[in-house]
Amino acid sequence: MQHYTARPVPPAALKDLRTTDDAGRAPAPFTDGEGGAPLRCCLRRSRPGERLALVSYAPLRRWAARTGADPGAYDEQGPVFVHAEECAGPEADGLAFTGAHRVLRRYSGDGRILGGRLVGDPDGFAPALREAFDDPAVAFVHVRAVEYGCFLYEVRRD
């Protein structure tokens, strides 16, 4: 049986983002008064009182810089919540935020979108992920929120 691991924003990228985000702006940390923000650094929801930052992140651009791929027009950036300071990272497999509508966007090894799938209920998430990785051309999957289109995390085969 295939196993998948959700990957948070990598530590090196987090270090950069906490100084200057991928849009070239300095973050403006704040104290979360309510909790519930989807944290991309540790793949859980924030708790009231935690210090967070909302930063612009370009996951495909950063991946392409590491691999030499050229995602062309598929390069994009968007807002993500992270802890304002370094955190311990994910506590489990990181397959978080799957209890709501999600889009699974499949990418090839050269950074091109191979397709996507809307997942409307939590029971459909694992089958949709399996279906994505049944295609050998799929190198990784980005899980995104439907409401805002925000990047939540990347999934790769283990």
ZINORSUL-V610591 format. One record per pair of residues at least 12 apart in sequence whose ideal C-beta (glycine too) atoms are under 10 Angstrom apart, sorted by the first residue. I is the first residue (numbers start at 1). GAP is how many residues later the second one is. If there is no record, write none. Layout:
I,GAP  I,GAP
//
This chain:
1,129  2,127  2,128  2,131  2,132  2,155  2,156  3,90  3,154  3,155  4,89  4,90  4,91  4,122  4,125  4,126  4,128  4,129  4,137  4,151  4,152  4,153  4,154  5,85  5,88  5,89  5,90  5,148  5,149  5,150  5,151  5,152  5,153  6,37  6,84  6,86  6,87  6,88  6,89  6,90  6,91  6,92  6,123  6,135  6,137  6,146  6,147  6,148  6,149  6,150  7,33  7,36  7,52  7,83  7,87  7,133  7,146  7,147  7,148  7,149  8,31  8,32  8,33  8,34  8,35  8,36  8,74  8,79  8,81  8,82  8,86  8,88  8,144  8,145  8,146  9,30  9,31  9,32  9,33  9,34  9,46  9,48  9,50  9,53  9,71  9,73  9,80  9,142  9,144  9,145  10,31  10,49  10,52  10,53  10,56  10,79  10,144  11,30  11,75  11,76  11,78  12,50  12,54  13,27  13,28  13,42  13,44  13,45  13,46  13,49  13,50  13,53  13,69  14,26  14,27  14,28  14,39  14,41  14,43  14,68  14,69  14,71  14,72  14,73  14,75  15,71  16,39  16,41  16,46  17,23  17,24  17,36  17,38  17,39  17,40  17,41  17,45  17,63  17,65  18,23  18,35  18,37  18,64  18,65  18,66  18,67  18,68  19,36  20,35  20,36  21,32  21,33  21,34  21,35  21,36  21,37  21,56  21,58  21,59  21,61  22,33  22,34  22,35  22,36  22,37  22,39  22,40  22,54  22,55  22,56  22,58  23,32  23,33  23,34  23,35  23,54  23,55  23,56  24,32  25,30  25,31  26,27  26,29  27,25  27,26  27,27  27,28  27,29  27,55  27,57  28,25  28,26  28,27  28,56  29,22  29,23  29,24  29,25  29,26  29,53  29,54  29,55  29,56  30,20  30,21  30,22  30,23  30,24  30,54  31,17  31,18  31,19  31,20  31,21  31,53  32,13  32,14  32,15  32,16  32,17  32,18  32,19  32,20  32,49  32,51  32,52  33,15  33,16  33,17  34,12  34,13  34,14  34,15  35,12  35,13  35,14  35,15  35,17  36,12  36,45  37,13  37,15  37,17  37,43  37,44  37,45  38,42  38,43  38,58  38,59  38,62  38,107  38,112  38,114  38,115  39,13  39,41  39,42  39,43  39,44  39,48  39,51  39,57  39,58  39,113  40,15  40,17  40,19  40,39  40,40  40,41  40,42  40,43  40,56  40,57  40,110  40,111  40,112  40,113  40,114  41,12  41,39  41,40  41,41  41,42  41,43  41,44  41,45  41,46  41,47  41,48  41,49  42,40  42,41  42,45  42,46  42,47  42,48  42,49  42,52  42,54  43,46  43,47  43,48  43,49  43,50  43,51  43,52  43,53  43,54  43,109  43,110  44,43  44,46  44,47  44,48  44,50  44,52  44,53  45,36  45,51  45,52  46,35  46,36  46,37  50,31  50,33  50,34  50,35  50,37  51,32  51,33  51,34  52,29  52,30  52,31  52,32  52,33  53,27  53,28  53,29  53,30  53,31  53,32  54,25  54,26  54,27  54,28  54,30  55,22  55,23  55,24  55,25  55,26  55,27  55,29  56,21  56,22  56,23  56,24  57,19  57,20  57,21  57,22  57,23  57,24  57,25  57,93  57,94  58,13  58,17  58,18  58,19  58,20  58,93  59,16  59,17  59,18  59,19  59,21  59,48  59,81  59,83  59,92  59,94  59,95  60,12  60,14  60,15  60,16  60,17  60,45  60,47  60,51  60,52  60,53  60,80  60,82  60,91  60,94  61,13  61,14  61,15  61,16  61,50  62,13  62,15  63,12  63,44  63,48  63,76  63,77  63,79  63,91  64,46  64,47  67,42  67,43  67,44  67,72  68,42  69,38  69,39  69,40  69,41  69,42  69,43  69,70  70,40  70,41  70,42  71,36  71,37  71,39  71,40  71,41  71,42  72,38  72,39  72,40  73,39  73,40  74,31  74,33  74,34  74,36  74,37  74,38  74,39  75,36  76,73  76,75  77,74  78,66  78,67  78,70  78,71  78,72  78,73  79,69  79,70  79,71  79,72  80,70  80,71  80,72  80,73  81,69  90,63  93,62  93,65  94,59  94,60  94,61  95,30  95,31  95,34  95,48  95,58  95,60  96,47  96,56  96,57  97,28  97,46  97,47  97,48  97,55  97,56  98,21  98,23  98,24  98,25  98,26  98,27  98,28  98,30  98,31  98,45  98,54  99,22  99,23  99,26  100,19  100,20  100,21  100,22  100,25  100,45  100,46  100,47  101,17  101,18  101,19  101,20  101,23  101,43  101,44  101,45  101,46  102,15  102,16  102,17  102,18  102,19  102,20  102,22  102,23  102,26  102,41  102,42  102,43  102,44  102,50  103,13  103,14  103,15  103,16  103,25  103,38  103,39  103,40  103,41  103,42  103,43  103,46  103,49  104,12  104,13  104,14  104,15  104,20  104,21  104,24  104,25  104,27  104,28  104,34  104,37  104,38  104,39  104,40  104,51  105,12  105,27  105,35  105,36  105,37  105,38  105,39  105,44  105,46  105,49  106,23  106,25  106,26  106,27  106,29  106,31  106,32  106,33  106,34  106,35  106,36  106,49  107,25  107,30  107,31  107,32  107,33  107,34  107,35  107,47  108,27  108,29  108,30  108,31  108,32  109,28  109,29  109,30  109,31  110,27  110,29  111,28  111,29  112,25  112,27  113,29  114,18  114,21  114,23  114,24  114,25  114,27  115,16  115,17  115,20  115,22  115,23  116,12  116,16  116,25  116,26  116,28  117,12  117,14  117,15  117,24  118,28  119,24  119,27  120,26  125,18  128,13  128,15  129,12  129,14  129,26  132,23  133,22  133,23  133,24  138,18  138,19  139,17  139,18  140,14  140,15  140,16  140,17  141,12  141,13  141,14  141,15  141,16  142,12  142,13  143,12
//
